[in-house]
């Protein structure tokens, strides 16, 4: 499943998402595109209680997940129980319906 694209430094192996002009570790300019693995680990999360108009839920959980290959990304946590360090499976699902358009994003469950 290709969802997001991350960048791995060809010199030192540093993984960056989103892309930077130069490697944050060694200043290299060459990167290899890599993609998230299916599973990852929850590093941190926050509960958002003030949601924009049009989202018919009381709260949402946003979390930063580190995939098994080192990519870190923010996504919507769909699990009922949330605990730092828990294993999650990534998906690419509708996260919002806005002006008649379905908006997709990273989800974890
Ligand atoms: Zn580097």
Backbone and ligand atoms as CSV (ligand in chain L), in Angstrom:
chain,resi,resn,atom,element,x,y,z
A,1,UNK,N,N,0.847,-1.197,0.000
A,1,UNK,CA,C,0.000,0.000,0.000
A,1,UNK,C,C,0.879,1.243,0.000
A,2,UNK,N,N,0.768,2.041,-1.013
A,2,UNK,CA,C,1.526,3.286,-1.091
A,2,UNK,C,C,0.656,4.420,-0.566
A,3,UNK,N,N,1.070,5.013,0.535
A,3,UNK,CA,C,0.258,6.057,1.143
A,3,UNK,C,C,1.016,7.375,1.154
A,4,UNK,N,N,2.115,7.400,1.857
A,4,UNK,CA,C,2.951,8.592,1.891
A,4,UNK,C,C,4.330,8.205,1.367
A,5,UNK,N,N,5.107,9.205,0.992
A,5,UNK,CA,C,6.470,8.961,0.544
A,5,UNK,C,C,7.423,9.614,1.534
A,6,UNK,N,N,8.372,8.848,2.024
A,6,UNK,CA,C,9.402,9.395,2.906
A,6,UNK,C,C,10.732,9.310,2.172
A,7,UNK,N,N,11.746,9.919,2.733
A,7,UNK,CA,C,13.030,10.039,2.045
A,7,UNK,C,C,14.158,9.561,2.943
A,8,UNK,N,N,14.954,8.668,2.408
A,8,UNK,CA,C,16.074,8.112,3.164
A,8,UNK,C,C,17.366,8.619,2.562
A,9,UNK,N,N,18.202,9.199,3.381
A,9,UNK,CA,C,19.481,9.752,2.944
A,9,UNK,C,C,20.365,8.637,2.382
A,10,UNK,N,N,20.929,8.875,1.189
A,10,UNK,CA,C,21.790,7.861,0.581
A,10,UNK,C,C,23.163,7.815,1.247
A,11,UNK,N,N,23.489,8.840,2.003
A,11,UNK,CA,C,24.788,8.876,2.681
A,11,UNK,C,C,24.755,8.254,4.073
A,12,UNK,N,N,23.813,8.714,4.918
A,12,UNK,CA,C,23.829,8.264,6.318
A,12,UNK,C,C,22.619,7.423,6.711
A,13,UNK,N,N,21.594,7.362,5.865
A,13,UNK,CA,C,20.440,6.521,6.176
A,13,UNK,C,C,19.350,7.201,6.986
A,14,UNK,N,N,19.529,8.487,7.299
A,14,UNK,CA,C,18.504,9.243,8.029
A,14,UNK,C,C,17.186,9.216,7.251
A,15,UNK,N,N,16.076,8.941,7.948
A,15,UNK,CA,C,14.758,8.914,7.305
A,15,UNK,C,C,14.025,10.203,7.627
A,16,UNK,N,N,13.486,10.850,6.570
A,16,UNK,CA,C,12.777,12.114,6.768
A,16,UNK,C,C,11.416,12.094,6.105
A,17,UNK,N,N,10.442,12.580,6.824
A,17,UNK,CA,C,9.108,12.791,6.288
A,17,UNK,C,C,8.513,13.960,7.041
A,18,UNK,N,N,8.133,15.033,6.371
A,18,UNK,CA,C,8.242,15.240,4.923
A,18,UNK,C,C,9.691,15.480,4.475
A,19,UNK,N,N,9.839,15.676,3.150
A,19,UNK,CA,C,11.141,15.858,2.536
A,19,UNK,C,C,11.780,17.179,2.965
A,20,UNK,N,N,13.089,17.163,3.073
A,20,UNK,CA,C,13.852,18.392,3.296
A,20,UNK,C,C,14.842,18.536,2.148
A,21,UNK,N,N,15.287,19.740,1.924
A,21,UNK,CA,C,16.234,19.989,0.833
A,21,UNK,C,C,17.564,19.270,1.080
A,22,UNK,N,N,17.974,19.262,2.324
A,22,UNK,CA,C,19.220,18.585,2.706
A,22,UNK,C,C,18.936,17.667,3.882
A,23,UNK,N,N,19.750,16.623,3.994
A,23,UNK,CA,C,19.628,15.701,5.127
A,23,UNK,C,C,19.826,16.472,6.429
A,24,UNK,N,N,18.945,16.243,7.396
A,24,UNK,CA,C,19.037,16.947,8.676
A,24,UNK,C,C,20.217,16.465,9.500
A,25,UNK,N,N,20.761,15.341,9.128
A,25,UNK,CA,C,21.877,14.773,9.892
A,25,UNK,C,C,23.233,15.103,9.274
A,26,UNK,N,N,23.346,14.989,7.922
A,26,UNK,CA,C,24.678,15.106,7.314
A,26,UNK,C,C,24.748,16.091,6.140
A,27,UNK,N,N,23.617,16.768,5.812
A,27,UNK,CA,C,23.573,17.766,4.739
A,27,UNK,C,C,23.609,17.208,3.318
A,28,UNK,N,N,23.555,15.902,3.174
A,28,UNK,CA,C,23.499,15.277,1.850
A,28,UNK,C,C,22.248,15.756,1.098
A,29,UNK,N,N,22.325,15.756,-0.259
A,29,UNK,CA,C,21.171,16.179,-1.060
A,29,UNK,C,C,20.473,15.033,-1.787
A,30,UNK,N,N,21.071,13.847,-1.738
A,30,UNK,CA,C,20.493,12.706,-2.463
A,30,UNK,C,C,19.681,11.827,-1.517
A,31,UNK,N,N,18.448,11.485,-1.954
A,31,UNK,CA,C,17.584,10.651,-1.132
A,31,UNK,C,C,16.976,9.525,-1.955
A,32,UNK,N,N,16.630,8.472,-1.275
A,32,UNK,CA,C,15.918,7.360,-1.884
A,32,UNK,C,C,14.492,7.410,-1.335
A,33,UNK,N,N,13.492,7.253,-2.215
A,33,UNK,CA,C,12.105,7.259,-1.752
A,33,UNK,C,C,11.790,5.935,-1.070
A,34,UNK,N,N,11.180,6.025,0.097
A,34,UNK,CA,C,10.734,4.808,0.781
A,34,UNK,C,C,9.285,4.985,1.230
A,35,UNK,N,N,8.636,3.873,1.525
A,35,UNK,CA,C,7.215,3.897,1.875
A,35,UNK,C,C,6.997,3.199,3.206
A,36,UNK,N,N,5.944,3.590,3.908
A,36,UNK,CA,C,5.704,2.998,5.220
A,36,UNK,C,C,5.462,1.490,5.133
A,37,UNK,N,N,5.867,0.803,6.170
A,37,UNK,CA,C,5.480,-0.594,6.314
A,37,UNK,C,C,4.051,-0.610,6.827
A,38,UNK,N,N,3.474,-1.772,6.951
A,38,UNK,CA,C,2.066,-1.862,7.368
A,38,UNK,C,C,1.903,-1.548,8.855
A,39,UNK,N,N,2.903,-1.934,9.627
A,39,UNK,CA,C,2.758,-1.787,11.075
A,39,UNK,C,C,3.742,-0.785,11.656
A,40,UNK,N,N,3.327,-0.205,12.795
A,40,UNK,CA,C,4.191,0.728,13.480
A,40,UNK,C,C,3.859,0.788,14.953
A,41,UNK,N,N,4.604,1.662,15.631
A,41,UNK,CA,C,4.477,1.777,17.077
A,41,UNK,C,C,4.093,3.205,17.417
A,42,UNK,N,N,3.147,3.366,18.328
A,42,UNK,CA,C,2.697,4.699,18.718
A,42,UNK,C,C,3.740,5.376,19.609
A,43,UNK,N,N,4.242,6.533,19.153
A,43,UNK,CA,C,5.257,7.260,19.929
A,43,UNK,C,C,4.619,8.255,20.891
A,44,UNK,N,N,3.609,8.965,20.398
A,44,UNK,CA,C,2.922,9.952,21.228
A,44,UNK,C,C,1.575,10.252,20.594
A,45,UNK,N,N,0.675,10.840,21.367
A,45,UNK,CA,C,-0.643,11.152,20.812
A,45,UNK,C,C,-1.258,12.324,21.566
A,46,UNK,N,N,-2.303,12.874,20.972
A,46,UNK,CA,C,-3.057,13.938,21.629
A,46,UNK,C,C,-4.530,13.740,21.313
A,47,UNK,N,N,-5.385,14.157,22.240
A,47,UNK,CA,C,-6.834,14.069,22.023
A,47,UNK,C,C,-7.331,15.460,21.653
A,48,UNK,N,N,-7.996,15.561,20.499
A,48,UNK,CA,C,-8.509,16.839,20.027
A,48,UNK,C,C,-10.008,16.890,20.318
A,49,UNK,N,N,-10.380,17.808,21.208
A,49,UNK,CA,C,-11.790,17.920,21.586
A,49,UNK,C,C,-12.524,18.999,20.795
A,50,UNK,N,N,-11.795,19.975,20.283
A,50,UNK,CA,C,-12.399,21.055,19.498
A,50,UNK,C,C,-12.209,20.746,18.025
A,51,UNK,N,N,-13.180,20.068,17.447
A,51,UNK,CA,C,-13.047,19.651,16.052
A,51,UNK,C,C,-13.713,20.643,15.126
A,52,UNK,N,N,-13.215,20.752,13.899
A,52,UNK,CA,C,-13.816,21.679,12.939
A,52,UNK,C,C,-15.259,21.297,12.633
A,53,UNK,N,N,-16.007,22.278,12.204
A,53,UNK,CA,C,-17.384,22.050,11.804
A,53,UNK,C,C,-17.419,20.983,10.719
A,54,UNK,N,N,-18.390,20.096,10.815
A,54,UNK,CA,C,-18.516,19.084,9.773
A,54,UNK,C,C,-17.985,17.726,10.183
A,55,UNK,N,N,-17.292,17.665,11.313
A,55,UNK,CA,C,-16.853,16.365,11.817
A,55,UNK,C,C,-17.802,15.974,12.933
A,56,UNK,N,N,-18.519,14.904,12.698
A,56,UNK,CA,C,-19.605,14.527,13.579
A,56,UNK,C,C,-19.128,13.559,14.667
A,57,UNK,N,N,-18.099,13.952,15.378
A,57,UNK,CA,C,-17.578,13.147,16.476
A,57,UNK,C,C,-17.255,14.087,17.623
A,58,UNK,N,N,-17.234,13.558,18.834
A,58,UNK,CA,C,-16.954,14.406,19.999
A,58,UNK,C,C,-15.471,14.698,20.138
A,59,UNK,N,N,-14.643,13.739,19.792
A,59,UNK,CA,C,-13.199,13.935,19.927
A,59,UNK,C,C,-12.483,13.013,18.953
A,60,UNK,N,N,-11.275,13.373,18.651
A,60,UNK,CA,C,-10.442,12.522,17.810
A,60,UNK,C,C,-9.068,12.404,18.438
A,61,UNK,N,N,-8.435,11.280,18.166
A,61,UNK,CA,C,-7.090,11.060,18.679
A,61,UNK,C,C,-6.114,11.133,17.514
A,62,UNK,N,N,-5.142,12.029,17.612
A,62,UNK,CA,C,-4.091,12.128,16.604
A,62,UNK,C,C,-2.804,11.604,17.221
A,63,UNK,N,N,-2.088,10.801,16.466
A,63,UNK,CA,C,-0.881,10.219,17.019
A,63,UNK,C,C,0.275,10.221,16.045
A,64,UNK,N,N,1.482,10.200,16.598
A,64,UNK,CA,C,2.691,10.041,15.789
A,64,UNK,C,C,3.123,8.587,15.917
A,65,UNK,N,N,3.220,7.939,14.761
A,65,UNK,CA,C,3.570,6.517,14.726
A,65,UNK,C,C,4.919,6.350,14.037
A,66,UNK,N,N,5.747,5.492,14.586
A,66,UNK,CA,C,6.996,5.132,13.923
A,66,UNK,C,C,6.806,3.767,13.283
A,67,UNK,N,N,6.912,3.743,11.947
A,67,UNK,CA,C,6.773,2.489,11.223
A,67,UNK,C,C,8.002,1.618,11.448
A,68,UNK,N,N,7.864,0.348,11.108
A,68,UNK,CA,C,8.944,-0.605,11.361
A,68,UNK,C,C,10.221,-0.238,10.598
A,69,UNK,N,N,10.108,0.525,9.497
A,69,UNK,CA,C,11.315,0.924,8.750
A,69,UNK,C,C,11.796,2.330,9.106
A,70,UNK,N,N,11.287,2.897,10.193
A,70,UNK,CA,C,11.832,4.148,10.712
A,70,UNK,C,C,11.089,5.410,10.324
A,71,UNK,N,N,10.133,5.342,9.396
A,71,UNK,CA,C,9.362,6.533,9.027
A,71,UNK,C,C,8.462,6.917,10.202
A,72,UNK,N,N,8.426,8.215,10.492
A,72,UNK,CA,C,7.506,8.714,11.514
A,72,UNK,C,C,6.478,9.609,10.850
A,73,UNK,N,N,5.200,9.417,11.178
A,73,UNK,CA,C,4.165,10.220,10.547
A,73,UNK,C,C,2.983,10.404,11.491
A,74,UNK,N,N,2.259,11.506,11.270
A,74,UNK,CA,C,1.070,11.828,12.058
A,74,UNK,C,C,-0.154,11.243,11.377
A,75,UNK,N,N,-1.052,10.694,12.171
A,75,UNK,CA,C,-2.267,10.153,11.585
A,75,UNK,C,C,-3.388,10.087,12.595
A,76,UNK,N,N,-4.554,9.705,12.101
A,76,UNK,CA,C,-5.748,9.573,12.936
A,76,UNK,C,C,-5.772,8.187,13.564
A,77,UNK,N,N,-5.844,8.152,14.893
A,77,UNK,CA,C,-5.885,6.876,15.610
A,77,UNK,C,C,-7.341,6.435,15.736
A,78,UNK,N,N,-7.642,5.257,15.227
A,78,UNK,CA,C,-9.024,4.795,15.246
A,78,UNK,C,C,-9.284,3.731,16.313
A,79,UNK,N,N,-8.265,3.412,17.061
A,79,UNK,CA,C,-8.405,2.407,18.106
A,79,UNK,C,C,-9.139,2.999,19.313
A,80,UNK,N,N,-9.927,2.204,20.011
A,80,UNK,CA,C,-10.665,2.694,21.185
A,80,UNK,C,C,-9.745,2.898,22.383
A,81,UNK,N,N,-8.794,1.986,22.539
A,81,UNK,CA,C,-7.858,2.111,23.642
A,81,UNK,C,C,-6.538,2.619,23.069
A,82,UNK,N,N,-5.964,3.621,23.713
A,82,UNK,CA,C,-4.729,4.203,23.199
A,82,UNK,C,C,-3.672,4.174,24.293
A,83,UNK,N,N,-2.504,3.642,23.934
A,83,UNK,CA,C,-1.414,3.550,24.902
A,83,UNK,C,C,-0.101,3.741,24.159
A,84,UNK,N,N,0.753,4.584,24.677
A,84,UNK,CA,C,2.054,4.812,24.035
A,84,UNK,C,C,2.835,3.501,23.965
A,85,UNK,N,N,3.384,3.239,22.797
A,85,UNK,CA,C,4.141,2.008,22.596
A,85,UNK,C,C,3.328,0.905,21.953
A,86,UNK,N,N,2.004,1.098,21.878
A,86,UNK,CA,C,1.154,0.053,21.296
A,86,UNK,C,C,1.444,-0.113,19.803
A,87,UNK,N,N,1.255,-1.333,19.311
A,87,UNK,CA,C,1.432,-1.640,17.890
A,87,UNK,C,C,0.156,-1.273,17.144
A,88,UNK,N,N,0.319,-0.631,15.987
A,88,UNK,CA,C,-0.839,-0.223,15.196
A,88,UNK,C,C,-0.630,-0.620,13.741
A,89,UNK,N,N,-1.737,-0.815,13.056
A,89,UNK,CA,C,-1.706,-1.133,11.631
A,89,UNK,C,C,-2.163,0.093,10.866
A,90,UNK,N,N,-1.417,0.474,9.847
A,90,UNK,CA,C,-1.757,1.694,9.121
A,90,UNK,C,C,-2.766,1.437,8.015
A,91,UNK,N,N,-3.496,2.492,7.682
A,91,UNK,CA,C,-4.466,2.442,6.592
A,91,UNK,C,C,-4.523,3.790,5.907
A,92,UNK,N,N,-5.253,3.839,4.819
A,92,UNK,CA,C,-5.453,5.085,4.080
A,92,UNK,C,C,-6.949,5.211,3.874
A,93,UNK,N,N,-7.611,5.992,4.753
A,93,UNK,CA,C,-9.068,6.027,4.778
A,93,UNK,C,C,-9.575,7.465,4.722
A,94,UNK,N,N,-10.885,7.566,4.502
A,94,UNK,CA,C,-11.509,8.880,4.537
A,94,UNK,C,C,-11.409,9.428,5.959
A,95,UNK,N,N,-10.879,10.645,6.087
A,95,UNK,CA,C,-10.775,11.256,7.404
A,95,UNK,C,C,-11.712,12.460,7.534
A,96,UNK,N,N,-12.212,12.924,6.399
A,96,UNK,CA,C,-13.093,14.083,6.443
A,96,UNK,C,C,-13.862,14.189,5.136
A,97,UNK,N,N,-15.070,14.759,5.238
A,97,UNK,CA,C,-15.867,15.028,4.055
A,97,UNK,C,C,-16.081,16.535,4.038
A,98,UNK,N,N,-15.484,17.209,3.049
A,98,UNK,CA,C,-15.443,18.664,3.074
A,98,UNK,C,C,-15.836,19.231,1.710
A,99,UNK,N,N,-16.840,20.082,1.685
A,99,UNK,CA,C,-17.316,20.702,0.436
A,99,UNK,C,C,-17.576,19.665,-0.659
A,100,UNK,N,N,-18.160,18.549,-0.261
A,100,UNK,CA,C,-18.486,17.516,-1.226
A,100,UNK,C,C,-17.325,16.637,-1.647
A,101,UNK,N,N,-16.206,16.811,-0.995
A,101,UNK,CA,C,-15.014,16.040,-1.364
A,101,UNK,C,C,-14.589,15.150,-0.199
A,102,UNK,N,N,-14.339,13.889,-0.513
A,102,UNK,CA,C,-13.824,12.982,0.513
A,102,UNK,C,C,-12.317,13.198,0.642
A,103,UNK,N,N,-11.891,13.481,1.860
A,103,UNK,CA,C,-10.472,13.719,2.104
A,103,UNK,C,C,-9.891,12.483,2.787
A,104,UNK,N,N,-8.838,11.946,2.193
A,104,UNK,CA,C,-8.226,10.735,2.734
A,104,UNK,C,C,-6.934,11.067,3.466
A,105,UNK,N,N,-6.591,10.227,4.395
A,105,UNK,CA,C,-5.355,10.435,5.127
A,105,UNK,C,C,-4.909,9.171,5.833
A,106,UNK,N,N,-3.793,9.282,6.499
A,106,UNK,CA,C,-3.255,8.140,7.239
A,106,UNK,C,C,-4.125,7.854,8.464
A,107,UNK,N,N,-4.417,6.600,8.655
A,107,UNK,CA,C,-5.154,6.179,9.852
A,107,UNK,C,C,-4.403,5.012,10.498
A,108,UNK,N,N,-4.626,4.852,11.766
A,108,UNK,CA,C,-3.992,3.736,12.484
A,108,UNK,C,C,-5.034,3.063,13.347
A,109,UNK,N,N,-5.024,1.732,13.333
A,109,UNK,CA,C,-5.971,1.002,14.167
A,109,UNK,C,C,-5.323,-0.263,14.714
L,1,ZN,ZN,ZN,22.376,12.023,5.778
